[in-house]
């Protein structure tokens, strides 16, 4: 313990139960994130790791990533103190860490904030703020999928994707696959930038089958009651006509899609659009339809997965 930094101890701080609750919240995040990674098939052989005063870490989870990397997810107090980035770190340990430490310069170029302590490599898992715990978990899981793939690429000596000029066609891919950006927020940032071009915004709205209005404001992550869509598109009369949600890997939140449909106007017609990768079309489509039917949003003109316009719900929504 660094006595000079620790003392004098403030009485209010010593009795503050909120600190203890927050640490327990972080522990719960470790458990929930690990469970999701197991369900995704990214990790296996999960076991609880012991806390270590010497290594300045709390209890975490050991796991085998991609069947190749032995890693630990946990609250790494020393790294948190030294970096001020995040309490959660994904730590590469074991024999594979030695080979990857040989690529230290390449790894530092791909991960912002990565640190090395002894023979272990510490990669920060930045936590999304301003969302509920499910949103934090979704964000972290998506980020960790990207981290794992990058480690695999480095281990296999795959070069990073070549740099290309920033154009409307390349911006979305470039940001989404940026090393230090989680997929959903990166896609939102990129799409918002692309839609700043009026002709592209017009084509995008027309693609959704609801293009009979003059496009006004386009906003990102604005709250509409319990709904906070990634993007919202208004008409010239300031009425919100389109919600856009990027679901590249994250799960539906409790408010999706029903809370979002209820936040959209009945008249004029409105659209709730989910942008998903091809591999997820069928499963997410089924989940969305089931949730809609459970609340009386009955599909009218259902289209197959892959169609850019899905179905009407009977309340002038698509």
GUVO-617163 format. One record per residue: residue number from 1; residue in one letter; x, y, z of N, C-alpha, C in turn. Coordinates in pm, whole numbers, plus 50000, padded with zeros to 5 digits. Example, Ala and Ser with C-alpha at 12.3 -4.5 7.8 and 13.67 -1.06 7.14 Angstrom:
R    nr   rest     n.u     n.v     n.w    ca.u    ca.v    ca.w     c.u     c.v     c.w
R     1      A   51319   49431   50780   51230   49550   50780   51320   49670   50780
R     2      S   51285   49775   50708   51367   49894   50714   51290   50003   50787
//
This chain:
R    nr   rest     n.u     n.v     n.w    ca.u    ca.v    ca.w     c.u     c.v     c.w
R     1      X   50084   49881   50000   50000   50000   50000   50088   50124   50000
R     2      X   50057   50223   49916   50132   50346   49911   50072   50441   50014
R     3      X   50134   50444   50134   50077   50515   50246   50055   50662   50217
R     4      X   50154   50726   50151   50144   50870   50125   50023   50903   50039
R     5      X   49992   50813   49944   49879   50837   49855   49746   50800   49921
R     6      X   49751   50707   50016   49630   50653   50076   49578   50741   50191
R     7      X   49668   50794   50271   49629   50871   50389   49644   51020   50363
R     8      X   49570   51108   50429   49468   51072   50529   49340   51022   50461
R     9      X   49273   50929   50523   49151   50871   50470   49032   50953   50516
R    10      X   48952   50996   50422   48833   51075   50453   48726   50984   50514
R    11      X   48663   51029   50623   48564   50946   50693   48444   50913   50604
R    12      X   48401   51011   50527   48286   50990   50438   48321   50888   50329
R    13      X   48443   50895   50277   48487   50801   50175   48494   50660   50229
R    14      X   48546   50646   50352   48560   50513   50412   48426   50446   50436
R    15      X   48323   50525   50458   48190   50470   50488   48099   50469   50365
R    16      X   48152   50506   50250   48069   50518   50130   48039   50380   50071
R    17      X   47916   50332   50093   47877   50200   50043   47863   50199   49891
R    18      X   47852   50317   49830   47837   50322   49684   47961   50267   49615
R    19      X   48078   50285   49676   48201   50231   49618   48194   50079   49614
R    20      X   48149   50020   49725   48137   49874   49731   48034   49824   49629
R    21      X   47922   49894   49617   47820   49852   49522   47872   49859   49379
R    22      X   47949   49963   49349   48002   49978   49214   48100   49865   49182
R    23      X   48184   49829   49277   48278   49718   49254   48203   49587   49229
R    24      X   48095   49566   49305   48014   49446   49283   47947   49451   49146
R    25      X   47907   49570   49102   47850   49584   48968   47952   49543   48862
R    26      X   48079   49585   48881   48183   49549   48786   48205   49397   48784
R    27      X   48201   49335   48901   48214   49189   48907   48101   49122   48829
R    28      X   47980   49175   48846   47865   49118   48775   47882   49133   48624
R    29      X   47941   49245   48580   47966   49263   48438   48059   49156   48385
R    30      X   48162   49124   48462   48257   49020   48420   48184   48888   48397
R    31      X   48095   48853   48489   48021   48727   48479   47929   48729   48356
R    32      X   47856   48837   48339   47759   48845   48228   47828   48850   48092
R    33      X   47937   48925   48083   48011   48933   47957   48068   48796   47921
R    34      X   48125   48728   48020   48183   48596   47995   48076   48498   47948
R    35      X   47960   48502   48012   47851   48412   47973   47811   48436   47827
R    36      X   47803   48562   47788   47768   48594   47650   47875   48544   47552
R    37      X   48001   48560   47588   48108   48514   47501   48105   48363   47485
R    38      X   48068   48293   47594   48051   48147   47586   47936   48112   47492
R    39      X   47824   48181   47506   47708   48154   47420   47741   48179   47273
R    40      X   47826   48278   47249   47866   48310   47112   47966   48210   47055
R    41      X   48020   48123   47141   48119   48025   47097   48259   48081   47082
R    42      X   48281   48203   47132   48415   48264   47120   48510   48207   47223
R    43      X   48460   48173   47343   48546   48125   47450   48493   47993   47504
R    44      X   48583   47918   47567   48546   47793   47635   48643   47770   47750
R    45      X   48623   47659   47821   48707   47624   47936   48711   47738   48039
R    46      X   48596   47795   48068   48589   47908   48160   48600   47860   48305
R    47      X   48679   47930   48382   48689   47901   48525   48719   48029   48600
R    48      X   48686   48028   48729   48706   48147   48812   48853   48159   48851
R    49      X   48908   48279   48835   49046   48303   48876   49045   48366   49015
R    50      X   49150   48341   49090   49158   48393   49226   49205   48538   49224
R    51      X   49155   48617   49321   49209   48752   49334   49354   48747   49378
R    52      X   49430   48849   49346   49572   48852   49381   49610   48991   49429
R    53      X   49650   49002   49555   49695   49131   49606   49826   49171   49539
R    54      X   49914   49074   49519   50044   49104   49459   50028   49155   49317
R    55      X   49934   49096   49241   49912   49138   49103   49808   49250   49093
R    56      X   49753   49291   49208   49657   49400   49214   49537   49374   49121
R    57      X   49475   49259   49143   49359   49226   49064   49252   49163   49151
R    58      X   49128   49178   49108   49013   49120   49174   48983   48984   49109
R    59      X   48888   48915   49165   48844   48788   49108   48796   48808   48965
R    60      X   48832   48716   48876   48792   48729   48736   48756   48594   48676
R    61      X   48765   48584   48544   48733   48461   48473   48846   48428   48375
R    62      X   48898   48306   48389   48996   48255   48293   48919   48188   48179
R    63      X   48973   48197   48057   48902   48141   47943   48999   48114   47829
R    64      X   48960   48023   47741   49036   47994   47621   48963   48059   47504
R    65      X   49032   48149   47434   48972   48229   47327   49014   48173   47191
R    66      X   48917   48151   47103   48943   48094   46971   49016   47959   46982
R    67      X   49001   47891   47096   49071   47764   47115   49222   47777   47114
R    68      X   49273   47900   47134   49416   47925   47114   49478   48011   47224
R    69      X   49408   48118   47263   49466   48215   47357   49410   48194   47497
R    70      X   49497   48179   47594   49454   48174   47733   49447   48318   47784
R    71      X   49326   48360   47824   49306   48498   47865   49225   48505   47993
R    72      X   49234   48620   48058   49160   48642   48183   49086   48775   48171
R    73      X   48958   48772   48203   48878   48894   48208   48850   48926   48354
R    74      X   48881   49048   48396   48857   49082   48535   48883   49229   48565
R    75      X   48864   49264   48690   48892   49399   48737   49041   49404   48772
R    76      X   49118   49468   48687   49263   49478   48706   49292   49613   48769
R    77      X   49301   49613   48902   49308   49738   48977   49435   49817   48944
R    78      X   49549   49747   48932   49673   49816   48902   49670   49885   48766
R    79      X   49621   49813   48663   49612   49871   48530   49512   49986   48527
R    80      X   49404   49971   48600   49302   50076   48610   49363   50202   48671
R    81      X   49437   50184   48781   49501   50299   48847   49604   50366   48757
R    82      X   49685   50284   48689   49794   50340   48608   49745   50410   48482
R    83      X   49634   50360   48425   49589   50412   48295   49473   50509   48305
R    84      X   49386   50486   48405   49265   50567   48415   49168   50542   48300
R    85      X   49178   50424   48235   49094   50396   48118   48966   50323   48156
R    86      X   48980   50211   48225   48865   50125   48253   48901   50028   48365
R    87      X   48802   49983   48443   48831   49880   48543   48846   49740   48482
R    88      X   48785   49715   48364   48785   49581   48305   48895   49568   48200
R    89      X   48973   49461   48213   49083   49435   48121   49080   49289   48080
R    90      X   49114   49265   47955   49128   49130   47901   49278   49103   47894
R    91      X   49323   49007   47971   49467   48987   47989   49509   48857   47920
R    92      X   49607   48869   47833   49662   48754   47761   49773   48694   47845
R    93      X   49758   48567   47879   49856   48498   47961   49897   48368   47892
R    94      X   49985   48292   47953   50020   48161   47900   50118   48169   47785
R    95      X   50140   48054   47720   50246   48043   47619   50221   48132   47498
R    96      X   50094   48151   47459   50066   48232   47340   50103   48378   47362
R    97      X   50102   48423   47491   50137   48562   47516   50281   48590   47478
R    98      X   50368   48490   47492   50509   48510   47457   50524   48536   47308
R    99      X   50455   48460   47225   50468   48480   47081   50411   48614   47039
R   100      X   50300   48654   47101   50240   48781   47064   50319   48900   47117
R   101      X   50389   48882   47229   50474   48990   47278   50584   49023   47177
R   102      X   50616   48926   47092   50712   48952   46985   50657   49045   46880
R   103      X   50524   49062   46879   50459   49153   46786   50410   49278   46859
R   104      X   50481   49316   46965   50435   49422   47055   50407   49552   46980
R   105      X   50497   49588   46888   50477   49714   46817   50350   49710   46733
R   106      X   50326   49600   46664   50205   49588   46582   50079   49593   46668
R   107      X   50085   49528   46785   49969   49525   46873   49940   49663   46929
R   108      X   50044   49738   46965   50024   49872   47017   49961   49963   46912
R   109      X   49993   49937   46786   49933   50016   46678   49785   49986   46661
R   110      X   49744   49866   46699   49605   49824   46677   49516   49846   46798
R   111      X   49573   49852   46917   49494   49870   47039   49540   49993   47114
R   112      X   49449   50085   47139   49481   50203   47218   49475   50167   47366
R   113      X   49583   50194   47439   49583   50172   47584   49634   50037   47628
R   114      X   49679   49951   47535   49731   49819   47574   49857   49837   47657
R   115      X   49874   49750   47757   49987   49760   47848   50050   49622   47865
R   116      X   50175   49623   47909   50245   49498   47936   50298   49501   48078
R   117      X   50263   49397   48155   50313   49379   48290   50378   49242   48296
R   118      X   50510   49239   48307   50580   49111   48309   50560   49039   48177
R   119      X   50512   48915   48183   50490   48836   48062   50342   48832   48022
R   120      X   50264   48928   48070   50121   48934   48037   50089   49063   47963
R   121      X   49992   49054   47874   49950   49169   47795   49809   49208   47837
R   122      X   49791   49334   47872   49665   49385   47924   49596   49471   47817
R   123      X   49477   49429   47775   49402   49501   47673   49277   49559   47739
R   124      X   49259   49692   47733   49143   49753   47801   49011   49718   47733
R   125      X   48911   49690   47813   48774   49672   47765   48698   49797   47809
R   126      X   48690   49893   47721   48626   50020   47755   48476   50000   47769
R   127      X   48420   50063   47872   48278   50045   47903   48197   50163   47849
R   128      X   48086   50129   47787   47999   50235   47734   47924   50302   47847
R   129      X   47918   50433   47846   47850   50509   47950   47715   50558   47899
R   130      X   47629   50595   47994   47500   50652   47958   47396   50553   47912
R   131      X   47420   50422   47932   47323   50320   47893   47300   50227   48012
R   132      X   47196   50142   48003   47172   50047   48111   47274   49934   48106
R   133      X   47266   49844   48204   47368   49739   48214   47368   49648   48092
R   134      X   47250   49624   48033   47246   49540   47912   47321   49607   47798
R   135      X   47306   49739   47789   47380   49811   47686   47529   49806   47707
R   136      X   47571   49812   47833   47715   49802   47865   47768   49665   47824
R   137      X   47691   49560   47856   47733   49424   47822   47740   49405   47671
R   138      X   47636   49450   47600   47634   49438   47454   47756   49505   47393
R   139      X   47784   49625   47438   47897   49703   47387   48029   49631   47412
R   140      X   48047   49579   47534   48171   49511   47569   48190   49382   47490
R   141      X   48081   49306   47475   48090   49180   47400   48129   49206   47255
R   142      X   48066   49305   47194   48099   49338   47055   48245   49380   47043
R   143      X   48291   49459   47138   48430   49504   47135   48527   49386   47148
R   144      X   48493   49292   47236   48582   49179   47261   48588   49084   47144
R   145      X   48480   49073   47068   48486   48995   46944   48589   49055   46850
R   146      X   48591   49188   46842   48689   49254   46757   48831   49236   46807
R   147      X   48851   49243   46937   48984   49223   46996   49034   49082   46965
R   148      X   48947   48983   46985   48988   48844   46963   49027   48820   46818
R   149      X   48950   48877   46725   48982   48859   46584   49114   48926   46548
R   150      X   49140   49042   46606   49266   49112   46579   49385   49033   46631
R   151      X   49373   48976   46751   49481   48893   46805   49508   48773   46715
R   152      X   49401   48714   46664   49416   48600   46574   49488   48642   46446
R   153      X   49451   48757   46392   49516   48806   46271   49664   48832   46293
R   154      X   49697   48891   46408   49838   48920   46438   49916   48790   46453
R   155      X   49856   48694   46523   49924   48565   46544   49949   48494   46411
R   156      X   49858   48513   46315   49872   48448   46185   49946   48537   46084
R   157      X   50003   48648   46136   50081   48740   46053   50001   48798   45937
R   158      X   49871   48816   45960   49791   48882   45857   49813   49032   45866
R   159      X   49837   49097   45754   49856   49242   45758   49725   49313   45784
R   160      X   49729   49432   45844   49605   49508   45861   49547   49546   45726
R   161      X   49418   49574   45724   49353   49612   45599   49420   49736   45542
R   162      X   49444   49740   45410   49510   49855   45351   49427   49980   45366
R   163      X   49497   50092   45380   49428   50220   45393   49375   50263   45257
R   164      X   49255   50315   45258   49194   50364   45135   49148   50507   45158
R   165      X   49136   50586   45051   49087   50723   45067   48948   50722   45129
R   166      X   48920   50821   45213   48790   50827   45279   48687   50880   45181
R   167      X   48595   50793   45140   48485   50830   45053   48358   50783   45118
R   168      X   48244   50821   45062   48117   50774   45118   48110   50622   45113
R   169      X   48171   50560   45011   48164   50415   44997   48253   50341   45093
R   170      X   48365   50402   45136   48460   50331   45221   48450   50367   45368
R   171      X   48380   50475   45402   48382   50524   45539   48319   50426   45637
R   172      X   48203   50368   45602   48136   50278   45694   48225   50159   45727
R   173      X   48282   50094   45624   48367   49979   45649   48490   50018   45731
R   174      X   48548   50133   45700   48671   50173   45767   48649   50198   45915
R   175      X   48538   50265   45949   48514   50295   46089   48472   50171   46166
R   176      X   48382   50089   46105   48334   49969   46175   48449   49876   46208
R   177      X   48544   49865   46117   48656   49775   46140   48776   49846   46202
R   178      X   48754   49969   46249   48861   50038   46319   48898   49960   46444
R   179      X   49026   49956   46474   49075   49868   46580   49015   49901   46715
R   180      X   49003   50028   46746   48966   50065   46883   48820   50108   46895
R   181      X   48739   50078   46795   48599   50118   46801   48509   49994   46808
R   182      X   48416   49989   46906   48320   49880   46906   48231   49890   46782
R   183      X   48179   49778   46731   48107   49780   46604   47985   49870   46599
R   184      X   47891   49860   46696   47768   49937   46686   47793   50088   46691
R   185      X   47866   50141   46791   47892   50285   46791   47969   50332   46668
R   186      X   48061   50248   46621   48138   50285   46502   48047   50293   46380
R   187      X   47956   50197   46366   47864   50198   46253   47772   50319   46258
R   188      X   47728   50355   46379   47643   50473   46394   47716   50599   46351
R   189      X   47840   50613   46398   47921   50729   46362   47939   50737   46211
R   190      X   47972   50624   46149   47997   50623   46006   47870   50653   45927
R   191      X   47759   50588   45963   47635   50608   45890   47586   50752   45903
R   192      X   47600   50808   46023   47561   50948   46044   47642   51039   45952
R   193      X   47770   51011   45939   47857   51092   45852   47816   51077   45705
R   194      X   47789   50953   45666   47751   50928   45526   47620   50997   45492
R   195      X   47522   50992   45584   47391   51050   45557   47392   51202   45560
R   196      X   47506   51261   45594   47517   51407   45587   47508   51455   45443
R   197      X   47535   51366   45348   47522   51400   45206   47374   51387   45169
R   198      X   47307   51495   45130   47162   51491   45105   47118   51385   45005
R   199      X   47199   51366   44898   47158   51269   44797   47162   51126   44851
R   200      X   47257   51098   44941   47265   50964   45000   47154   50945   45103
R   201      X   47125   51048   45181   47015   51040   45277   46883   51014   45205
R   202      X   46864   51078   45088   46742   51059   45011   46730   50914   44963
R   203      X   46840   50860   44912   46837   50722   44863   46815   50624   44977
R   204      X   46874   50653   45093   46859   50564   45209   46712   50559   45254
R   205      X   46650   50675   45266   46511   50679   45310   46420   50614   45206
R   206      X   46448   50637   45079   46368   50573   44973   46379   50422   44980
R   207      X   46496   50371   45012   46517   50227   45024   46429   50167   45132
R   208      X   46400   50244   45235   46317   50194   45346   46168   50193   45312
R   209      X   46132   50244   45195   45992   50240   45154   45906   50347   45219
R   210      X   45970   50453   45266   45894   50559   45333   45950   50695   45292
R   211      X   45972   50710   45162   46044   50827   45115   45958   50944   45073
R   212      X   45828   50944   45109   45739   51050   45062   45739   51170   45156
R   213      X   45857   51216   45196   45866   51335   45279   46000   51404   45255
R   214      X   46004   51532   45285   46128   51608   45273   46213   51585   45398
R   215      X   46337   51545   45381   46423   51511   45494   46471   51636   45564
R   216      X   46458   51633   45696   46507   51744   45778   46629   51703   45858
R   217      X   46619   51711   45989   46730   51683   46080   46757   51533   46088
R   218      X   46885   51496   46099   46926   51358   46128   47011   51361   46254
R   219      X   46968   51290   46359   47035   51296   46489   47079   51157   46533
R   220      X   47180   51153   46617   47228   51025   46670   47205   51017   46820
R   221      X   47155   50901   46864   47138   50866   47005   47059   50970   47084
R   222      X   46954   51020   47024   46864   51111   47095   46756   51028   47164
R   223      X   46721   51067   47287   46621   50993   47364   46480   51037   47325
R   224      X   46392   50937   47309   46249   50960   47285   46175   50877   47390
R   225      X   46160   50932   47509   46105   50852   47618   46202   50740   47653
R   226      X   46154   50616   47648   46241   50503   47678   46323   50456   47560
R   227      X   46301   50516   47443   46374   50476   47322   46493   50568   47299
R   228      X   46606   50509   47262   46724   50589   47225   46785   50525   47100
R   229      X   46727   50553   46983   46778   50491   46860   46917   50541   46824
R   230      X   46990   50459   46751   47122   50502   46705   47112   50626   46618
R   231      X   47015   50626   46527   46990   50742   46442   46840   50768   46434
R   232      X   46803   50894   46425   46663   50931   46401   46660   51033   46288
R   233      X   46566   51013   46196   46555   51100   46078   46420   51170   46085
R   234      X   46423   51302   46080   46302   51384   46088   46264   51437   45951
R   235      X   46137   51474   45937   46097   51541   45814   46113   51692   45832
R   236      X   46080   51767   45728   46098   51913   45732   46009   51978   45837
R   237      X   45901   51909   45878   45814   51960   45982   45857   51921   46121
R   238      X   45979   51866   46136   46040   51827   46264   45972   51706   46328
R   239      X   45899   51628   46248   45839   51504   46298   45935   51390   46269
R   240      X   45962   51307   46370   46053   51194   46350   45985   51087   46267
R   241      X   46047   51048   46157   45986   50952   46066   46059   50818   46059
R   242      X   46187   50816   46100   46267   50693   46089   46356   50678   46212
R   243      X   46356   50558   46271   46456   50516   46370   46546   50413   46304
R   244      X   46676   50423   46327   46772   50327   46273   46851   50268   46389
R   245      X   46858   50136   46396   46936   50066   46497   47037   49974   46430
R   246      X   47164   49986   46464   47267   49894   46416   47277   49776   46512
R   247      X   47259   49656   46460   47268   49534   46541   47367   49439   46473
R   248      X   47494   49476   46481   47597   49393   46417   47630   49271   46500
R   249      X   47612   49281   46631   47640   49167   46718   47566   49176   46850
R   250      X   47519   49297   46884   47453   49319   47012   47311   49260   47013
R   251      X   47264   49228   47133   47129   49174   47150   47027   49288   47149
R   252      X   46901   49251   47129   46794   49349   47144   46783   49389   47291
R   253      X   46758   49517   47316   46735   49562   47453   46589   49536   47488
R   254      X   46552   49546   47616   46411   49522   47653   46313   49612   47581
R   255      X   46355   49732   47541   46265   49826   47473   46259   49806   47323
R   256      X   46336   49713   47271   46339   49692   47125   46264   49563   47089
R   257      X   46176   49571   46990   46141   49690   46911   46020   49766   46964
R   258      X   45951   49711   47065   45819   49763   47101   45824   49906   47152
R   259      X   45918   49935   47241   45928   50072   47292   45961   50171   47182
R   260      X   46035   50126   47083   46073   50213   46972   45953   50236   46879
R   261      X   45875   50130   46853   45757   50146   46770   45656   50241   46836
R   262      X   45642   50230   46967   45548   50316   47038   45594   50462   47040
R   263      X   45726   50483   47030   45779   50619   47031   45766   50687   46895
R   264      X   45745   50609   46790   45726   50665   46657   45581   50709   46637
R   265      X   45557   50808   46552   45418   50854   46531   45334   50753   46453
R   266      X   45204   50750   46482   45112   50668   46403   45091   50730   46265
R   267      X   45078   50860   46265   45058   50935   46141   45145   51060   46148
R   268      X   45220   51089   46045   45234   51015   45920   45312   50886   45939
R   269      X   45321   50808   45832   45384   50676   45838   45529   50688   45884
R   270      X   45576   50585   45956   45713   50587   46010   45779   50451   45992
R   271      X   45909   50447   46014   45988   50326   45990   46084   50304   46107
R   272      X   46091   50179   46150   46196   50134   46242   46284   50037   46165
R   273      X   46409   50073   46142   46499   49992   46060   46612   49936   46146
R   274      X   46639   49805   46130   46753   49741   46194   46855   49704   46086
R   275      X   46979   49744   46106   47087   49709   46014   47165   49595   46076
R   276      X   47168   49480   46007   47229   49360   46063   47316   49292   45959
R   277      X   47415   49214   46003   47493   49134   45906   47409   49020   45851
R   278      X   47448   48968   45737   47369   48866   45669   47347   48742   45755
R   279      X   47451   48703   45832   47440   48581   45911   47334   48592   46020
R   280      X   47293   48715   46053   47200   48734   46163   47057   48765   46117
R   281      X   47036   48773   45988   46906   48814   45936   46792   48728   45987
R   282      X   46804   48597   45970   46692   48508   46001   46659   48506   46149
R   283      X   46762   48498   46235   46737   48488   46379   46679   48617   46435
R   284      X   46734   48732   46394   46683   48859   46446   46544   48887   46391
R   285      X   46521   48851   46265   46389   48870   46204   46283   48793   46282
R   286      X   46312   48670   46318   46216   48589   46394   46191   48649   46532
R   287      X   46297   48697   46595   46283   48756   46728   46200   48884   46723
R   288      X   46223   48967   46623   46147   49091   46609   45999   49062   46585
R   289      X   45970   48968   46496   45830   48936   46467   45759   48884   46592
R   290      X   45826   48798   46668   45764   48742   46789   45733   48850   46890
R   291      X   45824   48944   46908   45801   49052   47004   45688   49143   46958
R   292      X   45682   49169   46828   45574   49253   46776   45437   49188   46798
R   293      X   45426   49062   46765   45299   48990   46779   45254   48987   46925
R   294      X   45349   48974   47017   45314   48965   47159   45247   49092   47211
R   295      X   45268   49205   47143   45209   49332   47186   45104   49382   47089
R   296      X   45061   49297   46997   44954   49337   46906   44998   49412   46783
R   297      X   45129   49422   46759   45178   49482   46635   45184   49369   46531
R   298      X   45072   49341   46469   45062   49223   46384   45117   49252   46244
R   299      X   45213   49172   46197   45267   49193   46061   45157   49179   45956
R   300      X   45156   49271   45858   45055   49270   45754   45108   49221   45620
R   301      X   45222   49279   45578   45275   49245   45446   45418   49197   45460
R   302      X   45432   49087   45528   45564   49034   45564   45649   49007   45440
R   303      X   45776   49045   45451   45873   49019   45345   45980   48926   45399
R   304      X   46047   48853   45313   46148   48757   45360   46272   48827   45412
R   305      X   46351   48759   45499   46477   48815   45544   46563   48853   45424
R   306      X   46625   48970   45437   46709   49019   45328   46642   49129   45251
R   307      X   46507   49133   45253   46436   49241   45189   46459   49368   45270
R   308      X   46486   49482   45205   46515   49603   45281   46394   49658   45354
R   309      X   46274   49618   45316   46154   49659   45388   46089   49534   45444
R   310      X   46071   49529   45577   46023   49408   45639   45874   49392   45638
R   311      X   45801   49461   45726   45658   49441   45733   45592   49562   45795
R   312      X   45465   49580   45762   45386   49680   45831   45329   49619   45956
R   313      X   45296   49703   46055   45247   49651   46182   45103   49687   46210
R   314      X   45038   49755   46116   44900   49792   46140   44884   49927   46206
R   315      X   44995   49991   46244   44986   50125   46303   45068   50221   46218
R   316      X   45068   50199   46088   45138   50283   45993   45289   50282   46019
R   317      X   45338   50176   46077   45480   50157   46097   45530   50053   45999
R   318      X   45657   50063   45967   45721   49958   45890   45851   49923   45959
//
